[in-house]
């Protein structure tokens, strides 16, 4: 059974610093997703990683996937306050149709 | 373009009352549809998913039910709400979008339900 673990679950950091959120999954998965959720809001799709070695970047966020290690990372460069949110990773599994197995989320607070 | 609507946005209901939450999708056909619940400060719990009209799969046994009367309409219901049903209910659709994989899920704005 596929399980997805994120760490850390909570991260408080200063603006301008770099940090990485880790997402481990337990069995083979076709794809890895990253979503962002602002407080009280819905989820927004950030990245879809489709293959080993995939790297995607949007602004100060960069996501990568290592399927051999079953690990995805979300790297934040020179953090700014606007990036404060909860970040979820999810791995895809086929159970009749495609489903996403979700991590618990990482709550990121960036202090000015 | 594709859009997903949910209503109501917020709801306060007494214990034992019925529930009906609605989700509709525009701009796509035959989407996979999903209902999730998120307790305060927690992750996502998949409740139901549907691959077509009248086809519902339940992930968690509980006092909730789902129906898909039309291709782009998904309804979450309960006959009698429990305190533990409080949470943020999210509807999502999955499908091809701009060449992306079908398992990508796109979320509606959510319904915040408080059961008192």
Interface residues (C-beta under 8 A of the other chain):
Chain A: X30 X31 X33 X35 X40 X41 X42 X43 X44 X45 X48 X50 X88 X92 X96 X97 X98 X99 X100 X102 X103 X104 X105
Chain B: X32 X42 X43 X44 X46 X49 X51 X57 X90 X92 X94 X100 X101 X102 X103 X104 X105 X106 X107 X108 X109 X110 X112
